[in-house]
Amino acid sequence: MSDQIGQWETRGKTQTLFRRFNFERYAQTRDFMDALSELAQADGVHPQNINFSSTYVNVTLDPTDSGQANHLLAQRIDALYKPTGH
Amino acid sequence: MSDQIGQWETRGKTQTLFRRFNFERYAQTRDFMDALSELAQADGVHPQNINFSSTYVNVTLDPTDSGQANHLLAQRIDALYKPTGH
C-alpha cells in the first residue's frame, strides 16, 4: 500500500518516504548530491538510503522519532531539486 | 552465478562489478562519497549505480566499452577506501 504526499510516496508499514528525482545530465545529478550532502552535514541527519546513477537519485527517508513521515526533511530536499538548471 | 575478483563480485551475464564498502561512522562514509565524486569528475566516468546509507556504500560498475569487467576503476575505488581512518 502506498500513498502520495506531495511528490513523495509513503512505503511500508512505517512512515518511510520515497521520491525519485530525475535529471538530464550527470552534472545536475552531482549538484543535487552535493546539496544533499551539505544538508545532511548541516543538520546531522541524512536520508535512510540514497540510490543514484548518472541521471536519477532515489531518496528514502526514515520516519521522525515520533513515528511520523518526515515531511519537513522531504520539503527541504524538494527545495534543492533543480532538474533543468545548472 | 557470481565470481570474486579481489573484493569485487561479478554479477549477471554482463561483466558488472559489485562491492559493498562498510564504515563505522557517517563521517567516513561521506569522505568516501566525496572521494568517489572527485574521481568521477576527474575522469568523466562514474559508477553505474551507487547505493548508500550512513555506514555503507554499495557500488556497481559497468563493463568497459570492450565488454570486460572494469578492474581498473574497481582498483581505483578500492584505493579510496579507508574504513577506519578519518
Backbone of each chain as nested JSON, in Angstrom:
{
  "chains": [
    {"id": "A", "residues": [
      {"number": 1, "name": "MET", "atoms": {"N": [0.846, -1.203, 0.0], "CA": [0.0, 0.0, 0.0], "C": [0.871, 1.239, 0.0]}},
      {"number": 2, "name": "SER", "atoms": {"N": [0.554, 2.173, -0.84], "CA": [1.354, 3.394, -0.859], "C": [0.46, 4.616, -1.046]}},
      {"number": 3, "name": "ASP", "atoms": {"N": [0.834, 5.696, -0.428], "CA": [0.1, 6.948, -0.553], "C": [1.029, 8.007, -1.091]}},
      {"number": 4, "name": "GLN", "atoms": {"N": [0.458, 9.005, -1.724], "CA": [1.244, 10.137, -2.193], "C": [1.187, 11.269, -1.173]}},
      {"number": 5, "name": "ILE", "atoms": {"N": [2.326, 11.848, -0.866], "CA": [2.373, 13.06, -0.058], "C": [3.206, 14.038, -0.839]}},
      {"number": 6, "name": "GLY", "atoms": {"N": [2.576, 14.974, -1.511], "CA": [3.29, 15.81, -2.458], "C": [3.845, 14.89, -3.535]}},
      {"number": 7, "name": "GLN", "atoms": {"N": [5.123, 15.018, -3.831], "CA": [5.749, 14.148, -4.827], "C": [6.329, 12.9, -4.17]}},
      {"number": 8, "name": "TRP", "atoms": {"N": [6.154, 12.765, -2.872], "CA": [6.727, 11.635, -2.151], "C": [5.67, 10.569, -1.918]}},
      {"number": 9, "name": "GLU", "atoms": {"N": [6.121, 9.353, -1.782], "CA": [5.263, 8.191, -1.615], "C": [5.609, 7.557, -0.275]}},
      {"number": 10, "name": "THR", "atoms": {"N": [4.624, 7.27, 0.541], "CA": [4.923, 6.524, 1.763], "C": [5.005, 5.043, 1.424]}},
      {"number": 11, "name": "ARG", "atoms": {"N": [5.941, 4.371, 2.05], "CA": [6.152, 2.953, 1.742], "C": [6.232, 2.137, 3.014]}},
      {"number": 12, "name": "GLY", "atoms": {"N": [5.621, 0.984, 2.994], "CA": [5.735, 0.049, 4.109], "C": [4.843, 0.453, 5.274]}},
      {"number": 13, "name": "LYS", "atoms": {"N": [4.913, -0.345, 6.32], "CA": [4.079, -0.1, 7.492], "C": [4.551, 1.124, 8.251]}},
      {"number": 14, "name": "THR", "atoms": {"N": [5.885, 1.324, 8.276], "CA": [6.4, 2.529, 8.895], "C": [6.252, 3.674, 7.91]}},
      {"number": 15, "name": "GLN", "atoms": {"N": [6.332, 4.877, 8.374], "CA": [6.106, 6.043, 7.537], "C": [7.388, 6.464, 6.814]}},
      {"number": 16, "name": "THR", "atoms": {"N": [7.934, 5.53, 6.071], "CA": [9.076, 5.84, 5.221], "C": [8.6, 6.659, 4.027]}},
      {"number": 17, "name": "LEU", "atoms": {"N": [9.403, 7.637, 3.622], "CA": [9.06, 8.414, 2.428], "C": [10.059, 8.109, 1.322]}},
      {"number": 18, "name": "PHE", "atoms": {"N": [9.549, 8.013, 0.112], "CA": [10.399, 7.723, -1.042], "C": [10.092, 8.695, -2.178]}},
      {"number": 19, "name": "ARG", "atoms": {"N": [11.145, 9.219, -2.806], "CA": [10.943, 10.003, -4.03], "C": [12.105, 9.791, -4.988]}},
      {"number": 20, "name": "ARG", "atoms": {"N": [11.764, 9.728, -6.274], "CA": [12.771, 9.656, -7.328], "C": [12.934, 11.04, -7.949]}},
      {"number": 21, "name": "PHE", "atoms": {"N": [14.179, 11.5, -8.062], "CA": [14.497, 12.767, -8.713], "C": [15.219, 12.468, -10.027]}},
      {"number": 22, "name": "ASN", "atoms": {"N": [14.701, 12.991, -11.122], "CA": [15.313, 12.756, -12.428], "C": [16.07, 13.978, -12.929]}},
      {"number": 23, "name": "PHE", "atoms": {"N": [17.147, 13.737, -13.647], "CA": [17.995, 14.805, -14.173], "C": [18.342, 14.524, -15.628]}},
      {"number": 24, "name": "GLU", "atoms": {"N": [18.669, 15.591, -16.332], "CA": [19.05, 15.416, -17.735], "C": [20.511, 15.03, -17.893]}},
      {"number": 25, "name": "ARG", "atoms": {"N": [21.334, 15.559, -17.009], "CA": [22.781, 15.313, -17.144], "C": [23.396, 14.989, -15.789]}},
      {"number": 26, "name": "TYR", "atoms": {"N": [24.527, 14.311, -15.83], "CA": [25.212, 13.934, -14.605], "C": [25.617, 15.157, -13.783]}},
      {"number": 27, "name": "ALA", "atoms": {"N": [25.989, 16.244, -14.446], "CA": [26.403, 17.45, -13.721], "C": [25.287, 17.938, -12.793]}},
      {"number": 28, "name": "GLN", "atoms": {"N": [24.05, 17.827, -13.246], "CA": [22.907, 18.233, -12.416], "C": [22.713, 17.256, -11.255]}},
      {"number": 29, "name": "THR", "atoms": {"N": [22.859, 15.983, -11.57], "CA": [22.758, 14.953, -10.524], "C": [23.794, 15.203, -9.445]}},
      {"number": 30, "name": "ARG", "atoms": {"N": [25.019, 15.51, -9.891], "CA": [26.108, 15.731, -8.94], "C": [25.837, 16.965, -8.077]}},
      {"number": 31, "name": "ASP", "atoms": {"N": [25.326, 18.043, -8.697], "CA": [24.982, 19.237, -7.921], "C": [23.948, 18.92, -6.844]}},
      {"number": 32, "name": "PHE", "atoms": {"N": [22.966, 18.115, -7.22], "CA": [21.923, 17.735, -6.265], "C": [22.517, 16.891, -5.142]}},
      {"number": 33, "name": "MET", "atoms": {"N": [23.391, 15.956, -5.491], "CA": [24.043, 15.123, -4.48], "C": [24.882, 15.977, -3.536]}},
      {"number": 34, "name": "ASP", "atoms": {"N": [25.592, 16.959, -4.092], "CA": [26.395, 17.855, -3.254], "C": [25.507, 18.631, -2.283]}},
      {"number": 35, "name": "ALA", "atoms": {"N": [24.373, 19.107, -2.783], "CA": [23.447, 19.857, -1.938], "C": [22.868, 18.971, -0.842]}},
      {"number": 36, "name": "LEU", "atoms": {"N": [22.551, 17.738, -1.191], "CA": [22.057, 16.772, -0.2], "C": [23.096, 16.537, 0.891]}},
      {"number": 37, "name": "SER", "atoms": {"N": [24.356, 16.425, 0.467], "CA": [25.438, 16.181, 1.413], "C": [25.602, 17.359, 2.372]}},
      {"number": 38, "name": "GLU", "atoms": {"N": [25.499, 18.571, 1.823], "CA": [25.6, 19.773, 2.677], "C": [24.455, 19.836, 3.68]}},
      {"number": 39, "name": "LEU", "atoms": {"N": [23.266, 19.507, 3.222], "CA": [22.098, 19.493, 4.109], "C": [22.301, 18.49, 5.246]}},
      {"number": 40, "name": "ALA", "atoms": {"N": [22.77, 17.289, 4.892], "CA": [22.997, 16.254, 5.897], "C": [24.056, 16.687, 6.901]}},
      {"number": 41, "name": "GLN", "atoms": {"N": [25.093, 17.339, 6.384], "CA": [26.186, 17.77, 7.247], "C": [25.725, 18.878, 8.193]}},
      {"number": 42, "name": "ALA", "atoms": {"N": [24.935, 19.814, 7.665], "CA": [24.464, 20.936, 8.471], "C": [23.503, 20.466, 9.559]}},
      {"number": 43, "name": "ASP", "atoms": {"N": [22.688, 19.487, 9.236], "CA": [21.645, 19.048, 10.161], "C": [22.063, 17.887, 11.05]}},
      {"number": 44, "name": "GLY", "atoms": {"N": [23.103, 17.168, 10.607], "CA": [23.472, 15.965, 11.341], "C": [22.481, 14.837, 11.129]}},
      {"number": 45, "name": "VAL", "atoms": {"N": [21.577, 15.013, 10.168], "CA": [20.686, 13.911, 9.778], "C": [20.934, 13.609, 8.306]}},
      {"number": 46, "name": "HIS", "atoms": {"N": [20.664, 12.417, 7.91], "CA": [20.802, 12.098, 6.492], "C": [19.747, 11.071, 6.149]}},
      {"number": 47, "name": "PRO", "atoms": {"N": [19.39, 10.995, 4.858], "CA": [18.36, 10.033, 4.455], "C": [18.745, 8.604, 4.826]}},
      {"number": 48, "name": "GLN", "atoms": {"N": [17.748, 7.79, 5.048], "CA": [17.961, 6.369, 5.336], "C": [18.758, 5.717, 4.209]}},
      {"number": 49, "name": "ASN", "atoms": {"N": [18.413, 6.079, 2.972], "CA": [19.081, 5.478, 1.822], "C": [19.027, 6.423, 0.628]}},
      {"number": 50, "name": "ILE", "atoms": {"N": [20.136, 6.471, -0.111], "CA": [20.188, 7.206, -1.371], "C": [20.752, 6.267, -2.418]}},
      {"number": 51, "name": "ASN", "atoms": {"N": [20.055, 6.149, -3.529], "CA": [20.447, 5.261, -4.613], "C": [20.51, 6.107, -5.877]}},
      {"number": 52, "name": "PHE", "atoms": {"N": [21.696, 6.252, -6.459], "CA": [21.758, 7.148, -7.609], "C": [22.641, 6.613, -8.722]}},
      {"number": 53, "name": "SER", "atoms": {"N": [22.357, 7.138, -9.892], "CA": [23.124, 6.833, -11.087], "C": [23.374, 8.157, -11.782]}},
      {"number": 54, "name": "SER", "atoms": {"N": [23.684, 8.151, -13.068], "CA": [24.048, 9.406, -13.727], "C": [22.886, 10.389, -13.837]}},
      {"number": 55, "name": "THR", "atoms": {"N": [21.657, 9.9, -13.974], "CA": [20.544, 10.824, -14.222], "C": [19.35, 10.653, -13.281]}},
      {"number": 56, "name": "TYR", "atoms": {"N": [19.556, 9.982, -12.174], "CA": [18.479, 9.935, -11.178], "C": [19.055, 9.78, -9.784]}},
      {"number": 57, "name": "VAL", "atoms": {"N": [18.251, 10.193, -8.811], "CA": [18.585, 9.978, -7.402], "C": [17.302, 9.507, -6.709]}},
      {"number": 58, "name": "ASN", "atoms": {"N": [17.339, 8.311, -6.128], "CA": [16.212, 7.81, -5.349], "C": [16.503, 8.023, -3.871]}},
      {"number": 59, "name": "VAL", "atoms": {"N": [15.606, 8.713, -3.188], "CA": [15.828, 9.058, -1.785], "C": [14.764, 8.41, -0.912]}},
      {"number": 60, "name": "THR", "atoms": {"N": [15.199, 7.754, 0.151], "CA": [14.28, 7.176, 1.139], "C": [14.539, 7.829, 2.49]}},
      {"number": 61, "name": "LEU", "atoms": {"N": [13.483, 8.299, 3.121], "CA": [13.605, 8.986, 4.412], "C": [12.991, 8.164, 5.533]}},
      {"number": 62, "name": "ASP", "atoms": {"N": [13.72, 8.041, 6.627], "CA": [13.175, 7.431, 7.833], "C": [12.043, 8.271, 8.397]}},
      {"number": 63, "name": "PRO", "atoms": {"N": [11.138, 7.645, 9.155], "CA": [10.17, 8.435, 9.915], "C": [10.888, 9.27, 10.986]}},
      {"number": 64, "name": "THR", "atoms": {"N": [10.212, 10.253, 11.507], "CA": [10.768, 11.024, 12.615], "C": [10.76, 10.172, 13.882]}},
      {"number": 65, "name": "ASP", "atoms": {"N": [11.358, 10.686, 14.949], "CA": [11.412, 9.935, 16.206], "C": [10.021, 9.602, 16.734]}},
      {"number": 66, "name": "SER", "atoms": {"N": [9.047, 10.442, 16.384], "CA": [7.684, 10.184, 16.847], "C": [6.928, 9.254, 15.9]}},
      {"number": 67, "name": "GLY", "atoms": {"N": [7.616, 8.731, 14.872], "CA": [6.985, 7.736, 14.012], "C": [6.204, 8.295, 12.838]}},
      {"number": 68, "name": "GLN", "atoms": {"N": [6.269, 9.618, 12.654], "CA": [5.561, 10.228, 11.533], "C": [6.477, 10.327, 10.315]}},
      {"number": 69, "name": "ALA", "atoms": {"N": [5.858, 10.382, 9.127], "CA": [6.626, 10.624, 7.908], "C": [7.336, 11.973, 8.031]}},
      {"number": 70, "name": "ASN", "atoms": {"N": [8.585, 12.015, 7.607], "CA": [9.395, 13.218, 7.808], "C": [9.155, 14.245, 6.688]}},
      {"number": 71, "name": "HIS", "atoms": {"N": [7.983, 14.879, 6.742], "CA": [7.613, 15.846, 5.697], "C": [8.542, 17.034, 5.651]}},
      {"number": 72, "name": "LEU", "atoms": {"N": [9.024, 17.447, 6.809], "CA": [9.883, 18.621, 6.857], "C": [11.17, 18.378, 6.06]}},
      {"number": 73, "name": "LEU", "atoms": {"N": [11.789, 17.239, 6.294], "CA": [13.012, 16.913, 5.55], "C": [12.702, 16.747, 4.056]}},
      {"number": 74, "name": "ALA", "atoms": {"N": [11.554, 16.129, 3.764], "CA": [11.157, 15.946, 2.356], "C": [11.048, 17.291, 1.647]}},
      {"number": 75, "name": "GLN", "atoms": {"N": [10.439, 18.251, 2.322], "CA": [10.277, 19.579, 1.71], "C": [11.614, 20.275, 1.519]}},
      {"number": 76, "name": "ARG", "atoms": {"N": [12.514, 20.075, 2.473], "CA": [13.827, 20.707, 2.351], "C": [14.616, 20.093, 1.196]}},
      {"number": 77, "name": "ILE", "atoms": {"N": [14.435, 18.797, 0.994], "CA": [15.11, 18.147, -0.139], "C": [14.465, 18.588, -1.451]}},
      {"number": 78, "name": "ASP", "atoms": {"N": [13.146, 18.702, -1.455], "CA": [12.454, 19.202, -2.668], "C": [13.027, 20.554, -3.085]}},
      {"number": 79, "name": "ALA", "atoms": {"N": [13.323, 21.395, -2.107], "CA": [13.802, 22.748, -2.396], "C": [15.176, 22.737, -3.066]}},
      {"number": 80, "name": "LEU", "atoms": {"N": [15.904, 21.627, -2.943], "CA": [17.234, 21.516, -3.552], "C": [17.157, 21.082, -5.025]}},
      {"number": 81, "name": "TYR", "atoms": {"N": [15.965, 20.657, -5.425], "CA": [15.823, 19.996, -6.728], "C": [15.649, 21.019, -7.859]}},
      {"number": 82, "name": "LYS", "atoms": {"N": [16.653, 21.073, -8.724], "CA": [16.619, 21.956, -9.895], "C": [16.867, 21.093, -11.122]}},
      {"number": 83, "name": "PRO", "atoms": {"N": [15.819, 20.455, -11.634], "CA": [16.007, 19.431, -12.654], "C": [16.576, 19.939, -13.967]}},
      {"number": 84, "name": "THR", "atoms": {"N": [16.353, 21.208, -14.31], "CA": [16.805, 21.651, -15.625], "C": [17.912, 22.694, -15.559]}},
      {"number": 85, "name": "GLY", "atoms": {"N": [17.997, 23.438, -14.447], "CA": [19.018, 24.473, -14.364], "C": [20.385, 23.892, -14.075]}},
      {"number": 86, "name": "HIS", "atoms": {"N": [21.352, 24.733, -13.978], "CA": [22.691, 24.265, -13.582], "C": [23.389, 25.381, -12.806]}}
    ]},
    {"id": "B", "residues": [
      {"number": 1, "name": "MET", "atoms": {"N": [24.859, -16.719, -10.91], "CA": [26.277, -17.077, -10.82], "C": [27.105, -15.835, -10.521]}},
      {"number": 2, "name": "SER", "atoms": {"N": [28.017, -15.977, -9.596], "CA": [28.87, -14.823, -9.315], "C": [30.292, -15.284, -9.034]}},
      {"number": 3, "name": "ASP", "atoms": {"N": [31.243, -14.493, -9.419], "CA": [32.653, -14.769, -9.164], "C": [33.231, -13.633, -8.36]}},
      {"number": 4, "name": "GLN", "atoms": {"N": [34.297, -13.942, -7.645], "CA": [35.005, -12.901, -6.906], "C": [36.203, -12.416, -7.725]}},
      {"number": 5, "name": "ILE", "atoms": {"N": [36.4, -11.136, -7.787], "CA": [37.605, -10.555, -8.372], "C": [38.116, -9.589, -7.338]}},
      {"number": 6, "name": "GLY", "atoms": {"N": [39.133, -9.982, -6.601], "CA": [39.551, -9.201, -5.45], "C": [38.376, -9.16, -4.494]}},
      {"number": 7, "name": "GLN", "atoms": {"N": [38.019, -7.975, -4.029], "CA": [36.88, -7.849, -3.129], "C": [35.587, -7.602, -3.904]}},
      {"number": 8, "name": "TRP", "atoms": {"N": [35.681, -7.62, -5.236], "CA": [34.513, -7.337, -6.056], "C": [33.919, -8.629, -6.574]}},
      {"number": 9, "name": "GLU", "atoms": {"N": [32.645, -8.559, -6.876], "CA": [31.892, -9.714, -7.323], "C": [31.324, -9.391, -8.703]}},
      {"number": 10, "name": "THR", "atoms": {"N": [31.511, -10.267, -9.664], "CA": [30.855, -10.027, -10.95], "C": [29.413, -10.499, -10.847]}},
      {"number": 11, "name": "ARG", "atoms": {"N": [28.521, -9.741, -11.472], "CA": [27.099, -10.063, -11.377], "C": [26.449, -10.043, -12.753]}},
      {"number": 12, "name": "GLY", "atoms": {"N": [25.595, -10.994, -12.987], "CA": [24.814, -11.005, -14.212], "C": [25.62, -11.506, -15.39]}},
      {"number": 13, "name": "LYS", "atoms": {"N": [24.983, -11.538, -16.552], "CA": [25.643, -12.034, -17.768], "C": [26.713, -11.066, -18.238]}},
      {"number": 14, "name": "THR", "atoms": {"N": [26.432, -9.78, -18.083], "CA": [27.448, -8.79, -18.425], "C": [28.442, -8.707, -17.274]}},
      {"number": 15, "name": "GLN", "atoms": {"N": [29.583, -8.173, -17.538], "CA": [30.66, -8.133, -16.548], "C": [30.518, -6.927, -15.619]}},
      {"number": 16, "name": "THR", "atoms": {"N": [29.368, -6.839, -14.987], "CA": [29.153, -5.819, -13.97], "C": [29.937, -6.196, -12.715]}},
      {"number": 17, "name": "LEU", "atoms": {"N": [30.533, -5.199, -12.061], "CA": [31.231, -5.45, -10.798], "C": [30.474, -4.809, -9.657]}},
      {"number": 18, "name": "PHE", "atoms": {"N": [30.423, -5.507, -8.537], "CA": [29.716, -5.006, -7.361], "C": [30.597, -5.161, -6.133]}},
      {"number": 19, "name": "ARG", "atoms": {"N": [30.635, -4.128, -5.301], "CA": [31.285, -4.264, -3.991], "C": [30.576, -3.404, -2.948]}},
      {"number": 20, "name": "ARG", "atoms": {"N": [30.499, -3.956, -1.742], "CA": [29.95, -3.21, -0.609], "C": [31.108, -2.705, 0.247]}},
      {"number": 21, "name": "PHE", "atoms": {"N": [31.096, -1.42, 0.575], "CA": [32.093, -0.814, 1.46], "C": [31.409, -0.458, 2.776]}},
      {"number": 22, "name": "ASN", "atoms": {"N": [31.959, -0.947, 3.87], "CA": [31.369, -0.671, 5.188], "C": [32.186, 0.362, 5.963]}},
      {"number": 23, "name": "PHE", "atoms": {"N": [31.497, 1.161, 6.762], "CA": [32.139, 2.211, 7.545], "C": [31.593, 2.208, 8.97]}},
      {"number": 24, "name": "GLU", "atoms": {"N": [32.384, 2.75, 9.864], "CA": [31.933, 2.815, 11.251], "C": [31.04, 4.026, 11.518]}},
      {"number": 25, "name": "ARG", "atoms": {"N": [31.361, 5.119, 10.823], "CA": [30.618, 6.36, 11.073], "C": [30.254, 7.043, 9.766]}},
      {"number": 26, "name": "TYR", "atoms": {"N": [29.209, 7.867, 9.839], "CA": [28.765, 8.582, 8.651], "C": [29.853, 9.496, 8.101]}},
      {"number": 27, "name": "ALA", "atoms": {"N": [30.662, 10.082, 8.979], "CA": [31.723, 10.988, 8.505], "C": [32.67, 10.256, 7.548]}},
      {"number": 28, "name": "GLN", "atoms": {"N": [32.947, 8.991, 7.822], "CA": [33.812, 8.194, 6.945], "C": [33.106, 7.879, 5.627]}},
      {"number": 29, "name": "THR", "atoms": {"N": [31.829, 7.557, 5.749], "CA": [31.035, 7.289, 4.539], "C": [31.021, 8.527, 3.639]}},
      {"number": 30, "name": "ARG", "atoms": {"N": [30.841, 9.682, 4.274], "CA": [30.78, 10.927, 3.497], "C": [32.123, 11.23, 2.831]}},
      {"number": 31, "name": "ASP", "atoms": {"N": [33.215, 10.995, 3.559], "CA": [34.536, 11.206, 2.952], "C": [34.724, 10.309, 1.725]}},
      {"number": 32, "name": "PHE", "atoms": {"N": [34.287, 9.069, 1.855], "CA": [34.409, 8.13, 0.728], "C": [33.543, 8.592, -0.444]}},
      {"number": 33, "name": "MET", "atoms": {"N": [32.328, 9.048, -0.143], "CA": [31.443, 9.546, -1.201], "C": [32.051, 10.759, -1.887]}},
      {"number": 34, "name": "ASP", "atoms": {"N": [32.657, 11.646, -1.105], "CA": [33.307, 12.831, -1.684], "C": [34.451, 12.422, -2.61]}},
      {"number": 35, "name": "ALA", "atoms": {"N": [35.232, 11.435, -2.169], "CA": [36.352, 10.959, -2.984], "C": [35.855, 10.314, -4.274]}},
      {"number": 36, "name": "LEU", "atoms": {"N": [34.776, 9.559, -4.171], "CA": [34.166, 8.953, -5.362], "C": [33.706, 10.02, -6.344]}},
      {"number": 37, "name": "SER", "atoms": {"N": [33.121, 11.076, -5.803], "CA": [32.623, 12.167, -6.642], "C": [33.773, 12.868, -7.367]}},
      {"number": 38, "name": "GLU", "atoms": {"N": [34.882, 13.07, -6.651], "CA": [36.051, 13.695, -7.277], "C": [36.627, 12.818, -8.383]}},
      {"number": 39, "name": "LEU", "atoms": {"N": [36.689, 11.533, -8.125], "CA": [37.182, 10.587, -9.132], "C": [36.303, 10.642, -10.384]}},
      {"number": 40, "name": "ALA", "atoms": {"N": [35.003, 10.638, -10.18], "CA": [34.07, 10.67, -11.308], "C": [34.223, 11.963, -12.104]}},
      {"number": 41, "name": "GLN", "atoms": {"N": [34.405, 13.053, -11.362], "CA": [34.521, 14.349, -12.013], "C": [35.826, 14.44, -12.809]}},
      {"number": 42, "name": "ALA", "atoms": {"N": [36.905, 13.921, -12.239], "CA": [38.209, 13.981, -12.895], "C": [38.237, 13.114, -14.148]}},
      {"number": 43, "name": "ASP", "atoms": {"N": [37.564, 11.975, -14.08], "CA": [37.626, 11.018, -15.189], "C": [36.487, 11.17, -16.185]}},
      {"number": 44, "name": "GLY", "atoms": {"N": [35.413, 11.824, -15.766], "CA": [34.244, 11.896, -16.633], "C": [33.514, 10.558, -16.72]}},
      {"number": 45, "name": "VAL", "atoms": {"N": [33.889, 9.616, -15.848], "CA": [33.129, 8.36, -15.759], "C": [32.596, 8.242, -14.344]}},
      {"number": 46, "name": "HIS", "atoms": {"N": [31.536, 7.528, -14.171], "CA": [31.023, 7.319, -12.827], "C": [30.396, 5.943, -12.771]}},
      {"number": 47, "name": "PRO", "atoms": {"N": [30.313, 5.382, -11.57], "CA": [29.72, 4.049, -11.441], "C": [28.306, 3.996, -11.999]}},
      {"number": 48, "name": "GLN", "atoms": {"N": [27.92, 2.834, -12.452], "CA": [26.561, 2.621, -12.956], "C": [25.542, 2.957, -11.88]}},
      {"number": 49, "name": "ASN", "atoms": {"N": [25.855, 2.568, -10.648], "CA": [24.93, 2.803, -9.545], "C": [25.689, 2.854, -8.225]}},
      {"number": 50, "name": "ILE", "atoms": {"N": [25.259, 3.79, -7.362], "CA": [25.782, 3.869, -6.004], "C": [24.589, 3.906, -5.066]}},
      {"number": 51, "name": "ASN", "atoms": {"N": [24.607, 3.049, -4.07], "CA": [23.512, 2.943, -3.118], "C": [24.135, 3.055, -1.735]}},
      {"number": 52, "name": "PHE", "atoms": {"N": [23.788, 4.117, -0.995], "CA": [24.458, 4.282, 0.285], "C": [23.533, 4.732, 1.389]}},
      {"number": 53, "name": "SER", "atoms": {"N": [23.97, 4.461, 2.581], "CA": [23.285, 4.874, 3.787], "C": [24.35, 5.43, 4.726]}},
      {"number": 54, "name": "SER", "atoms": {"N": [24.086, 5.495, 6.019], "CA": [25.049, 6.149, 6.91], "C": [26.355, 5.375, 7.05]}},
      {"number": 55, "name": "THR", "atoms": {"N": [26.32, 4.05, 6.969], "CA": [27.535, 3.275, 7.236], "C": [27.899, 2.264, 6.146]}},
      {"number": 56, "name": "TYR", "atoms": {"N": [27.346, 2.411, 4.977], "CA": [27.788, 1.56, 3.859], "C": [27.595, 2.272, 2.535]}},
      {"number": 57, "name": "VAL", "atoms": {"N": [28.376, 1.827, 1.559], "CA": [28.226, 2.303, 0.181], "C": [28.309, 1.069, -0.716]}},
      {"number": 58, "name": "ASN", "atoms": {"N": [27.261, 0.801, -1.475], "CA": [27.275, -0.287, -2.453], "C": [27.54, 0.302, -3.826]}},
      {"number": 59, "name": "VAL", "atoms": {"N": [28.581, -0.199, -4.499], "CA": [28.985, 0.361, -5.787], "C": [28.845, -0.694, -6.875]}},
      {"number": 60, "name": "THR", "atoms": {"N": [28.21, -0.339, -7.976], "CA": [28.114, -1.218, -9.139], "C": [28.78, -0.542, -10.324]}},
      {"number": 61, "name": "LEU", "atoms": {"N": [29.662, -1.262, -11.004], "CA": [30.409, -0.711, -12.129], "C": [29.988, -1.364, -13.44]}},
      {"number": 62, "name": "ASP", "atoms": {"N": [29.753, -0.543, -14.446], "CA": [29.509, -1.049, -15.795], "C": [30.757, -1.74, -16.335]}},
      {"number": 63, "name": "PRO", "atoms": {"N": [30.567, -2.663, -17.285], "CA": [31.733, -3.172, -18.013], "C": [32.371, -2.055, -18.844]}},
      {"number": 64, "name": "THR", "atoms": {"N": [33.592, -2.273, -19.268], "CA": [34.246, -1.316, -20.159], "C": [33.585, -1.387, -21.536]}},
      {"number": 65, "name": "ASP", "atoms": {"N": [33.982, -0.475, -22.439], "CA": [33.417, -0.463, -23.792], "C": [33.653, -1.774, -24.52]}},
      {"number": 66, "name": "SER", "atoms": {"N": [34.732, -2.473, -24.144], "CA": [35.02, -3.75, -24.809], "C": [34.313, -4.93, -24.127]}},
      {"number": 67, "name": "GLY", "atoms": {"N": [33.47, -4.624, -23.125], "CA": [32.659, -5.685, -22.523], "C": [33.325, -6.417, -21.364]}},
      {"number": 68, "name": "GLN", "atoms": {"N": [34.511, -5.965, -20.956], "CA": [35.204, -6.608, -19.841], "C": [34.838, -5.925, -18.522]}},
      {"number": 69, "name": "ALA", "atoms": {"N": [34.969, -6.671, -17.434], "CA": [34.78, -6.084, -16.105], "C": [35.8, -4.957, -15.917]}},
      {"number": 70, "name": "ASN", "atoms": {"N": [35.346, -3.872, -15.344], "CA": [36.206, -2.682, -15.241], "C": [37.118, -2.757, -14.002]}},
      {"number": 71, "name": "HIS", "atoms": {"N": [38.122, -3.624, -14.088], "CA": [39.034, -3.822, -12.955], "C": [39.803, -2.566, -12.599]}},
      {"number": 72, "name": "LEU", "atoms": {"N": [40.16, -1.803, -13.617], "CA": [40.96, -0.605, -13.362], "C": [40.189, 0.368, -12.469]}},
      {"number": 73, "name": "LEU", "atoms": {"N": [38.925, 0.621, -12.817], "CA": [38.113, 1.524, -11.998], "C": [37.891, 0.93, -10.604]}},
      {"number": 74, "name": "ALA", "atoms": {"N": [37.689, -0.383, -10.547], "CA": [37.499, -1.06, -9.246], "C": [38.712, -0.83, -8.345]}},
      {"number": 75, "name": "GLN", "atoms": {"N": [39.898, -0.973, -8.904], "CA": [41.121, -0.788, -8.115], "C": [41.273, 0.657, -7.654]}},
      {"number": 76, "name": "ARG", "atoms": {"N": [40.882, 1.587, -8.526], "CA": [40.993, 2.995, -8.145], "C": [40.011, 3.336, -7.018]}},
      {"number": 77, "name": "ILE", "atoms": {"N": [38.853, 2.716, -7.063], "CA": [37.875, 2.94, -5.988], "C": [38.358, 2.27, -4.695]}},
      {"number": 78, "name": "ASP", "atoms": {"N": [38.929, 1.066, -4.822], "CA": [39.497, 0.389, -3.647], "C": [40.507, 1.296, -2.937]}},
      {"number": 79, "name": "ALA", "atoms": {"N": [41.292, 2.015, -3.731], "CA": [42.347, 2.861, -3.164], "C": [41.781, 4.027, -2.349]}},
      {"number": 80, "name": "LEU", "atoms": {"N": [40.508, 4.345, -2.577], "CA": [39.862, 5.455, -1.849], "C": [39.319, 5.005, -0.489]}},
      {"number": 81, "name": "TYR", "atoms": {"N": [39.294, 3.69, -0.294], "CA": [38.589, 3.118, 0.858], "C": [39.462, 3.129, 2.106]}},
      {"number": 82, "name": "LYS", "atoms": {"N": [39.063, 3.929, 3.078], "CA": [39.766, 3.991, 4.367], "C": [38.736, 3.746, 5.452]}},
      {"number": 83, "name": "PRO", "atoms": {"N": [38.442, 2.463, 5.728], "CA": [37.306, 2.131, 6.581], "C": [37.418, 2.629, 8.013]}},
      {"number": 84, "name": "THR", "atoms": {"N": [38.63, 2.786, 8.539], "CA": [38.734, 3.143, 9.953], "C": [39.319, 4.529, 10.187]}},
      {"number": 85, "name": "GLY", "atoms": {"N": [40.107, 5.03, 9.241], "CA": [40.727, 6.346, 9.434], "C": [39.735, 7.462, 9.196]}},
      {"number": 86, "name": "HIS", "atoms": {"N": [40.184, 8.659, 9.334], "CA": [39.325, 9.801, 9.019], "C": [40.17, 10.936, 8.451]}}
    ]}
  ]
}
